[in-house]
Amino acid sequence: MLELSYKKNLLKNIEVKFAPVKTLSGEEKIMPIKVDDGSIIKLFDKTPFPEKPTDVVCPHFLELKWANGCHFNCAWCYLQGTFRFRPMKKRPYLKNINKTIAHILAFFEKVKEPYILNSGELSDSLLFEYDGAPLTNCIIPLFLQQNKHKLLIVTKSTDIDNLLKLPSTNNIIVSFSVNAKKVAERWEKGAPSVDMRLKAAKKLQDKGFEVRLRIDPMVPIDNWMEHYKQLLVDIFEKYNLLPSRITLGSLRGLQSTINNAWDKSWVKYLEEKSNWGKRIKLGKRLAMYSFVKNYLERQYDYTNIALCKETIEAWNNLEMDYKKIRCNCVD
């Protein structure tokens, strides 16, 4: 396995490309946009700069594409569409680990400003923790040997034993995707229960990890208000979690996702078109976000709240400043 002491003359052949990127504030910033061919580390730039009220807001963030796929097979997972042309598309796979390590080391060597690398955009970050554990055995140790860049783990998994054995939690952020129990039971059948995920998050928080939560995708099922209220009570009272931030998102579906979904029963909630696929009507989305946001602020004095893949008009209606966004995937 490659280490941080890997000879610099071998790493120098791996190019890190920088380019000006227009940030949400409207200013241009020189950012790393890819390492070498971009197959391992690349800037997520699929959302253009938002201008119209209906444009989706998403800050550009860096993906660490070390693996593809997920075991959990949630009904609405966009990976069903993303990997639709790949043979045996339902089987997750690990990319060449030596190439991944080399690209990470080149990034560390040549990118001076601190960044977060998101390891869970195209896979569950804990995908292979009991199959060689490449993340905790090969990738995380690299992040723990430097003090500038951070690794973001995005997961529904409870396979956290290897994380709990780490000598340090520095530079590692763990973000759990959770949902109302009724929603998870209906459409996230392959994933651990919400209670199991929150228990795992609590163990990692107690160990010293920075823990974030994504409540996404919210779905306006019958009595949705009571179901999402119970989720918040479980987070803050049953499990005594204090996430560093909570990012809210609602059900949405690219056409490729809908076409390839094994269960399309959730599609009935999508009544509005956007530049990020079909989604729940704005009024219903705002009602759900407002309820959760107000409950968090009133009941727990909690304000570290952001939105995921939402429109300018949604941010404005909630009196939230998207230009100062601090959502799940950024520092």
Contacts in CASP RR format, 6 or more apart in sequence:
PFRMAT RR
TARGET T0000
AUTHOR 0000-0000-0000
METHOD contacts of the structure
MODEL  1
MLELSYKKNLLKNIEVKFAPVKTLSGEEKIMPIKVDDGSIIKLFDKTPFP
EKPTDVVCPHFLELKWANGCHFNCAWCYLQGTFRFRPMKKRPYLKNINKT
IAHILAFFEKVKEPYILNSGELSDSLLFEYDGAPLTNCIIPLFLQQNKHK
LLIVTKSTDIDNLLKLPSTNNIIVSFSVNAKKVAERWEKGAPSVDMRLKA
AKKLQDKGFEVRLRIDPMVPIDNWMEHYKQLLVDIFEKYNLLPSRITLGS
LRGLQSTINNAWDKSWVKYLEEKSNWGKRIKLGKRLAMYSFVKNYLERQY
DYTNIALCKETIEAWNNLEMDYKKIRCNCVD
1 97 0 8 1.000
1 98 0 8 1.000
1 101 0 8 1.000
1 138 0 8 1.000
2 98 0 8 1.000
2 101 0 8 1.000
2 102 0 8 1.000
2 105 0 8 1.000
4 105 0 8 1.000
4 108 0 8 1.000
4 142 0 8 1.000
4 145 0 8 1.000
4 146 0 8 1.000
6 102 0 8 1.000
6 105 0 8 1.000
8 109 0 8 1.000
10 102 0 8 1.000
11 102 0 8 1.000
11 105 0 8 1.000
11 106 0 8 1.000
11 109 0 8 1.000
14 35 0 8 1.000
14 36 0 8 1.000
14 102 0 8 1.000
14 103 0 8 1.000
14 106 0 8 1.000
15 35 0 8 1.000
15 36 0 8 1.000
15 106 0 8 1.000
16 32 0 8 1.000
16 34 0 8 1.000
16 35 0 8 1.000
16 36 0 8 1.000
16 106 0 8 1.000
16 107 0 8 1.000
16 110 0 8 1.000
16 111 0 8 1.000
17 32 0 8 1.000
17 33 0 8 1.000
17 34 0 8 1.000
17 35 0 8 1.000
18 30 0 8 1.000
18 31 0 8 1.000
18 32 0 8 1.000
18 33 0 8 1.000
19 30 0 8 1.000
19 31 0 8 1.000
19 33 0 8 1.000
20 28 0 8 1.000
20 29 0 8 1.000
20 30 0 8 1.000
20 31 0 8 1.000
21 28 0 8 1.000
21 29 0 8 1.000
21 30 0 8 1.000
21 31 0 8 1.000
21 33 0 8 1.000
21 43 0 8 1.000
21 45 0 8 1.000
21 60 0 8 1.000
22 28 0 8 1.000
22 49 0 8 1.000
23 29 0 8 1.000
23 59 0 8 1.000
23 60 0 8 1.000
24 49 0 8 1.000
24 50 0 8 1.000
24 57 0 8 1.000
24 59 0 8 1.000
24 322 0 8 1.000
24 323 0 8 1.000
24 325 0 8 1.000
25 323 0 8 1.000
26 49 0 8 1.000
26 323 0 8 1.000
31 43 0 8 1.000
31 60 0 8 1.000
32 41 0 8 1.000
32 43 0 8 1.000
32 62 0 8 1.000
32 107 0 8 1.000
32 110 0 8 1.000
32 111 0 8 1.000
32 115 0 8 1.000
33 42 0 8 1.000
33 43 0 8 1.000
33 45 0 8 1.000
34 41 0 8 1.000
34 42 0 8 1.000
34 43 0 8 1.000
35 41 0 8 1.000
35 42 0 8 1.000
35 103 0 8 1.000
35 106 0 8 1.000
35 107 0 8 1.000
36 103 0 8 1.000
36 106 0 8 1.000
38 65 0 8 1.000
39 65 0 8 1.000
39 95 0 8 1.000
39 99 0 8 1.000
40 64 0 8 1.000
40 65 0 8 1.000
40 66 0 8 1.000
40 95 0 8 1.000
40 99 0 8 1.000
40 100 0 8 1.000
40 103 0 8 1.000
40 104 0 8 1.000
41 62 0 8 1.000
41 63 0 8 1.000
41 64 0 8 1.000
41 65 0 8 1.000
41 103 0 8 1.000
41 104 0 8 1.000
41 107 0 8 1.000
41 117 0 8 1.000
42 62 0 8 1.000
42 63 0 8 1.000
42 65 0 8 1.000
43 60 0 8 1.000
43 61 0 8 1.000
43 62 0 8 1.000
43 63 0 8 1.000
44 58 0 8 1.000
44 60 0 8 1.000
44 61 0 8 1.000
44 62 0 8 1.000
44 63 0 8 1.000
44 118 0 8 1.000
44 121 0 8 1.000
44 329 0 8 1.000
45 60 0 8 1.000
46 58 0 8 1.000
47 56 0 8 1.000
47 57 0 8 1.000
47 58 0 8 1.000
47 60 0 8 1.000
47 276 0 8 1.000
47 309 0 8 1.000
48 55 0 8 1.000
50 56 0 8 1.000
50 57 0 8 1.000
50 311 0 8 1.000
50 312 0 8 1.000
50 322 0 8 1.000
52 312 0 8 1.000
53 311 0 8 1.000
53 312 0 8 1.000
53 313 0 8 1.000
53 316 0 8 1.000
54 274 0 8 1.000
54 275 0 8 1.000
54 311 0 8 1.000
54 312 0 8 1.000
54 313 0 8 1.000
55 275 0 8 1.000
55 311 0 8 1.000
55 312 0 8 1.000
56 274 0 8 1.000
56 275 0 8 1.000
56 276 0 8 1.000
56 309 0 8 1.000
56 310 0 8 1.000
56 311 0 8 1.000
57 307 0 8 1.000
57 309 0 8 1.000
57 310 0 8 1.000
57 311 0 8 1.000
57 312 0 8 1.000
57 315 0 8 1.000
57 322 0 8 1.000
57 325 0 8 1.000
58 308 0 8 1.000
58 309 0 8 1.000
59 325 0 8 1.000
59 327 0 8 1.000
59 329 0 8 1.000
59 330 0 8 1.000
61 116 0 8 1.000
61 118 0 8 1.000
61 329 0 8 1.000
61 330 0 8 1.000
62 115 0 8 1.000
62 116 0 8 1.000
62 117 0 8 1.000
62 118 0 8 1.000
63 117 0 8 1.000
63 118 0 8 1.000
63 120 0 8 1.000
63 121 0 8 1.000
63 122 0 8 1.000
64 100 0 8 1.000
64 104 0 8 1.000
64 117 0 8 1.000
64 118 0 8 1.000
64 119 0 8 1.000
64 120 0 8 1.000
64 139 0 8 1.000
64 151 0 8 1.000
65 95 0 8 1.000
65 121 0 8 1.000
65 122 0 8 1.000
66 94 0 8 1.000
66 95 0 8 1.000
66 97 0 8 1.000
66 100 0 8 1.000
66 119 0 8 1.000
66 123 0 8 1.000
66 134 0 8 1.000
66 135 0 8 1.000
66 139 0 8 1.000
67 92 0 8 1.000
67 93 0 8 1.000
67 94 0 8 1.000
67 95 0 8 1.000
67 122 0 8 1.000
67 123 0 8 1.000
67 127 0 8 1.000
67 128 0 8 1.000
67 134 0 8 1.000
68 79 0 8 1.000
68 83 0 8 1.000
68 92 0 8 1.000
68 93 0 8 1.000
68 95 0 8 1.000
68 122 0 8 1.000
68 123 0 8 1.000
69 79 0 8 1.000
69 83 0 8 1.000
69 92 0 8 1.000
69 93 0 8 1.000
69 122 0 8 1.000
69 123 0 8 1.000
69 124 0 8 1.000
69 127 0 8 1.000
70 77 0 8 1.000
70 79 0 8 1.000
70 92 0 8 1.000
70 123 0 8 1.000
70 124 0 8 1.000
70 127 0 8 1.000
71 92 0 8 1.000
71 124 0 8 1.000
71 127 0 8 1.000
71 190 0 8 1.000
72 124 0 8 1.000
72 156 0 8 1.000
72 157 0 8 1.000
72 188 0 8 1.000
72 190 0 8 1.000
72 191 0 8 1.000
73 90 0 8 1.000
73 190 0 8 1.000
73 262 0 8 1.000
74 156 0 8 1.000
74 187 0 8 1.000
74 188 0 8 1.000
74 189 0 8 1.000
74 190 0 8 1.000
74 191 0 8 1.000
75 187 0 8 1.000
75 188 0 8 1.000
75 189 0 8 1.000
75 261 0 8 1.000
75 262 0 8 1.000
75 263 0 8 1.000
75 264 0 8 1.000
75 265 0 8 1.000
75 266 0 8 1.000
76 187 0 8 1.000
76 217 0 8 1.000
76 251 0 8 1.000
76 253 0 8 1.000
76 257 0 8 1.000
76 261 0 8 1.000
76 266 0 8 1.000
77 257 0 8 1.000
78 253 0 8 1.000
78 254 0 8 1.000
78 256 0 8 1.000
78 257 0 8 1.000
79 122 0 8 1.000
79 123 0 8 1.000
80 89 0 8 1.000
80 257 0 8 1.000
80 260 0 8 1.000
80 261 0 8 1.000
80 262 0 8 1.000
81 254 0 8 1.000
81 256 0 8 1.000
81 257 0 8 1.000
81 259 0 8 1.000
81 260 0 8 1.000
82 122 0 8 1.000
82 256 0 8 1.000
83 89 0 8 1.000
84 256 0 8 1.000
84 259 0 8 1.000
84 260 0 8 1.000
92 123 0 8 1.000
92 127 0 8 1.000
92 128 0 8 1.000
94 128 0 8 1.000
94 134 0 8 1.000
97 134 0 8 1.000
97 138 0 8 1.000
100 138 0 8 1.000
100 139 0 8 1.000
101 138 0 8 1.000
101 139 0 8 1.000
101 142 0 8 1.000
104 117 0 8 1.000
104 139 0 8 1.000
104 142 0 8 1.000
105 142 0 8 1.000
107 117 0 8 1.000
107 149 0 8 1.000
108 142 0 8 1.000
108 146 0 8 1.000
108 148 0 8 1.000
108 149 0 8 1.000
111 149 0 8 1.000
112 148 0 8 1.000
114 148 0 8 1.000
114 149 0 8 1.000
114 150 0 8 1.000
114 331 0 8 1.000
115 149 0 8 1.000
115 150 0 8 1.000
115 331 0 8 1.000
116 149 0 8 1.000
116 150 0 8 1.000
116 151 0 8 1.000
116 152 0 8 1.000
116 173 0 8 1.000
116 329 0 8 1.000
116 330 0 8 1.000
116 331 0 8 1.000
117 149 0 8 1.000
117 150 0 8 1.000
117 151 0 8 1.000
117 152 0 8 1.000
118 152 0 8 1.000
118 154 0 8 1.000
118 329 0 8 1.000
119 125 0 8 1.000
119 135 0 8 1.000
119 139 0 8 1.000
119 151 0 8 1.000
119 152 0 8 1.000
119 153 0 8 1.000
119 154 0 8 1.000
120 152 0 8 1.000
120 153 0 8 1.000
120 154 0 8 1.000
120 155 0 8 1.000
121 154 0 8 1.000
121 329 0 8 1.000
124 154 0 8 1.000
124 155 0 8 1.000
124 156 0 8 1.000
124 157 0 8 1.000
125 135 0 8 1.000
125 152 0 8 1.000
125 153 0 8 1.000
125 154 0 8 1.000
125 155 0 8 1.000
125 157 0 8 1.000
126 135 0 8 1.000
126 153 0 8 1.000
126 155 0 8 1.000
126 157 0 8 1.000
126 159 0 8 1.000
126 160 0 8 1.000
127 135 0 8 1.000
127 157 0 8 1.000
128 134 0 8 1.000
128 135 0 8 1.000
129 135 0 8 1.000
129 136 0 8 1.000
129 157 0 8 1.000
129 159 0 8 1.000
129 160 0 8 1.000
129 161 0 8 1.000
129 162 0 8 1.000
130 159 0 8 1.000
133 162 0 8 1.000
135 153 0 8 1.000
136 162 0 8 1.000
136 163 0 8 1.000
136 165 0 8 1.000
136 166 0 8 1.000
137 162 0 8 1.000
139 151 0 8 1.000
140 151 0 8 1.000
140 166 0 8 1.000
140 172 0 8 1.000
143 149 0 8 1.000
143 150 0 8 1.000
143 151 0 8 1.000
143 171 0 8 1.000
143 172 0 8 1.000
144 166 0 8 1.000
144 167 0 8 1.000
144 168 0 8 1.000
144 170 0 8 1.000
144 171 0 8 1.000
144 172 0 8 1.000
146 171 0 8 1.000
147 170 0 8 1.000
147 171 0 8 1.000
149 171 0 8 1.000
150 171 0 8 1.000
150 172 0 8 1.000
150 173 0 8 1.000
150 331 0 8 1.000
151 171 0 8 1.000
151 172 0 8 1.000
151 173 0 8 1.000
152 173 0 8 1.000
152 175 0 8 1.000
152 328 0 8 1.000
152 329 0 8 1.000
153 163 0 8 1.000
153 172 0 8 1.000
153 173 0 8 1.000
153 174 0 8 1.000
153 175 0 8 1.000
154 175 0 8 1.000
154 177 0 8 1.000
154 214 0 8 1.000
154 328 0 8 1.000
155 174 0 8 1.000
155 175 0 8 1.000
155 176 0 8 1.000
155 177 0 8 1.000
156 176 0 8 1.000
156 177 0 8 1.000
156 178 0 8 1.000
156 188 0 8 1.000
156 191 0 8 1.000
156 192 0 8 1.000
156 197 0 8 1.000
157 191 0 8 1.000
157 192 0 8 1.000
157 200 0 8 1.000
158 192 0 8 1.000
158 196 0 8 1.000
158 197 0 8 1.000
158 199 0 8 1.000
158 200 0 8 1.000
160 200 0 8 1.000
160 203 0 8 1.000
160 204 0 8 1.000
163 172 0 8 1.000
163 174 0 8 1.000
163 204 0 8 1.000
163 207 0 8 1.000
163 209 0 8 1.000
164 203 0 8 1.000
164 204 0 8 1.000
164 207 0 8 1.000
166 172 0 8 1.000
169 207 0 8 1.000
169 208 0 8 1.000
169 209 0 8 1.000
169 210 0 8 1.000
172 209 0 8 1.000
172 210 0 8 1.000
173 209 0 8 1.000
173 210 0 8 1.000
173 211 0 8 1.000
173 212 0 8 1.000
173 244 0 8 1.000
174 201 0 8 1.000
174 204 0 8 1.000
174 209 0 8 1.000
174 210 0 8 1.000
174 211 0 8 1.000
174 212 0 8 1.000
175 211 0 8 1.000
175 212 0 8 1.000
175 213 0 8 1.000
175 214 0 8 1.000
175 328 0 8 1.000
176 197 0 8 1.000
176 198 0 8 1.000
176 200 0 8 1.000
176 201 0 8 1.000
176 211 0 8 1.000
176 212 0 8 1.000
176 213 0 8 1.000
176 214 0 8 1.000
177 197 0 8 1.000
177 213 0 8 1.000
177 214 0 8 1.000
177 216 0 8 1.000
178 184 0 8 1.000
178 194 0 8 1.000
178 197 0 8 1.000
178 198 0 8 1.000
178 213 0 8 1.000
178 214 0 8 1.000
178 215 0 8 1.000
178 231 0 8 1.000
178 235 0 8 1.000
179 188 0 8 1.000
179 194 0 8 1.000
179 215 0 8 1.000
179 216 0 8 1.000
179 217 0 8 1.000
179 218 0 8 1.000
179 219 0 8 1.000
179 231 0 8 1.000
180 194 0 8 1.000
180 218 0 8 1.000
180 219 0 8 1.000
180 221 0 8 1.000
180 224 0 8 1.000
180 227 0 8 1.000
180 228 0 8 1.000
180 230 0 8 1.000
180 231 0 8 1.000
181 193 0 8 1.000
181 194 0 8 1.000
181 195 0 8 1.000
181 227 0 8 1.000
181 230 0 8 1.000
181 231 0 8 1.000
182 221 0 8 1.000
182 227 0 8 1.000
183 218 0 8 1.000
183 219 0 8 1.000
183 221 0 8 1.000
183 227 0 8 1.000
184 191 0 8 1.000
184 193 0 8 1.000
184 194 0 8 1.000
185 193 0 8 1.000
186 221 0 8 1.000
186 265 0 8 1.000
187 219 0 8 1.000
187 263 0 8 1.000
187 265 0 8 1.000
187 266 0 8 1.000
191 197 0 8 1.000
192 200 0 8 1.000
194 231 0 8 1.000
194 234 0 8 1.000
195 234 0 8 1.000
198 234 0 8 1.000
198 235 0 8 1.000
198 238 0 8 1.000
198 239 0 8 1.000
198 241 0 8 1.000
199 239 0 8 1.000
201 211 0 8 1.000
201 213 0 8 1.000
201 239 0 8 1.000
201 241 0 8 1.000
201 243 0 8 1.000
202 239 0 8 1.000
202 240 0 8 1.000
202 241 0 8 1.000
204 211 0 8 1.000
205 211 0 8 1.000
205 241 0 8 1.000
205 242 0 8 1.000
210 244 0 8 1.000
211 241 0 8 1.000
211 243 0 8 1.000
211 244 0 8 1.000
212 243 0 8 1.000
212 244 0 8 1.000
212 245 0 8 1.000
212 246 0 8 1.000
212 247 0 8 1.000
212 328 0 8 1.000
213 235 0 8 1.000
213 241 0 8 1.000
213 243 0 8 1.000
213 245 0 8 1.000
213 246 0 8 1.000
213 247 0 8 1.000
214 246 0 8 1.000
214 247 0 8 1.000
214 249 0 8 1.000
214 308 0 8 1.000
214 328 0 8 1.000
215 228 0 8 1.000
215 231 0 8 1.000
215 246 0 8 1.000
215 247 0 8 1.000
215 248 0 8 1.000
215 249 0 8 1.000
215 292 0 8 1.000
216 247 0 8 1.000
216 248 0 8 1.000
216 249 0 8 1.000
216 250 0 8 1.000
216 308 0 8 1.000
217 249 0 8 1.000
217 250 0 8 1.000
217 251 0 8 1.000
217 252 0 8 1.000
218 224 0 8 1.000
218 228 0 8 1.000
218 248 0 8 1.000
218 249 0 8 1.000
218 250 0 8 1.000
218 251 0 8 1.000
218 285 0 8 1.000
218 288 0 8 1.000
218 289 0 8 1.000
218 292 0 8 1.000
219 250 0 8 1.000
219 251 0 8 1.000
219 266 0 8 1.000
219 269 0 8 1.000
219 280 0 8 1.000
220 269 0 8 1.000
220 280 0 8 1.000
220 284 0 8 1.000
220 287 0 8 1.000
220 288 0 8 1.000
221 227 0 8 1.000
224 288 0 8 1.000
225 291 0 8 1.000
228 288 0 8 1.000
228 291 0 8 1.000
228 292 0 8 1.000
229 291 0 8 1.000
229 295 0 8 1.000
232 292 0 8 1.000
232 295 0 8 1.000
232 296 0 8 1.000
232 299 0 8 1.000
232 300 0 8 1.000
235 241 0 8 1.000
235 243 0 8 1.000
236 242 0 8 1.000
236 299 0 8 1.000
236 300 0 8 1.000
236 302 0 8 1.000
243 304 0 8 1.000
244 304 0 8 1.000
245 304 0 8 1.000
245 305 0 8 1.000
245 306 0 8 1.000
245 326 0 8 1.000
245 327 0 8 1.000
245 328 0 8 1.000
246 296 0 8 1.000
246 302 0 8 1.000
246 304 0 8 1.000
246 305 0 8 1.000
246 306 0 8 1.000
247 305 0 8 1.000
247 306 0 8 1.000
247 307 0 8 1.000
247 308 0 8 1.000
247 327 0 8 1.000
247 328 0 8 1.000
248 288 0 8 1.000
248 289 0 8 1.000
248 292 0 8 1.000
248 293 0 8 1.000
248 305 0 8 1.000
248 306 0 8 1.000
248 307 0 8 1.000
248 308 0 8 1.000
249 289 0 8 1.000
249 307 0 8 1.000
249 308 0 8 1.000
249 309 0 8 1.000
249 310 0 8 1.000
250 279 0 8 1.000
250 280 0 8 1.000
250 284 0 8 1.000
250 285 0 8 1.000
250 288 0 8 1.000
250 289 0 8 1.000
250 310 0 8 1.000
251 266 0 8 1.000
251 269 0 8 1.000
251 270 0 8 1.000
251 279 0 8 1.000
251 280 0 8 1.000
252 270 0 8 1.000
252 274 0 8 1.000
252 276 0 8 1.000
252 277 0 8 1.000
252 278 0 8 1.000
252 279 0 8 1.000
252 280 0 8 1.000
252 309 0 8 1.000
253 267 0 8 1.000
253 270 0 8 1.000
253 276 0 8 1.000
253 277 0 8 1.000
253 278 0 8 1.000
253 279 0 8 1.000
254 276 0 8 1.000
254 277 0 8 1.000
255 277 0 8 1.000
255 278 0 8 1.000
258 264 0 8 1.000
258 267 0 8 1.000
258 270 0 8 1.000
258 278 0 8 1.000
261 267 0 8 1.000
267 278 0 8 1.000
269 280 0 8 1.000
270 278 0 8 1.000
270 279 0 8 1.000
270 280 0 8 1.000
271 278 0 8 1.000
271 280 0 8 1.000
271 281 0 8 1.000
272 278 0 8 1.000
272 279 0 8 1.000
272 280 0 8 1.000
272 281 0 8 1.000
272 282 0 8 1.000
273 279 0 8 1.000
274 311 0 8 1.000
276 309 0 8 1.000
279 285 0 8 1.000
282 311 0 8 1.000
282 313 0 8 1.000
282 314 0 8 1.000
282 317 0 8 1.000
285 310 0 8 1.000
285 314 0 8 1.000
286 314 0 8 1.000
286 317 0 8 1.000
286 318 0 8 1.000
289 307 0 8 1.000
289 314 0 8 1.000
289 318 0 8 1.000
290 318 0 8 1.000
292 305 0 8 1.000
293 305 0 8 1.000
293 318 0 8 1.000
296 302 0 8 1.000
296 303 0 8 1.000
296 305 0 8 1.000
297 303 0 8 1.000
304 326 0 8 1.000
305 320 0 8 1.000
306 320 0 8 1.000
306 325 0 8 1.000
306 326 0 8 1.000
306 327 0 8 1.000
306 328 0 8 1.000
307 314 0 8 1.000
307 315 0 8 1.000
307 318 0 8 1.000
307 320 0 8 1.000
307 322 0 8 1.000
307 327 0 8 1.000
308 327 0 8 1.000
308 328 0 8 1.000
310 322 0 8 1.000
312 322 0 8 1.000
315 321 0 8 1.000
315 322 0 8 1.000
END
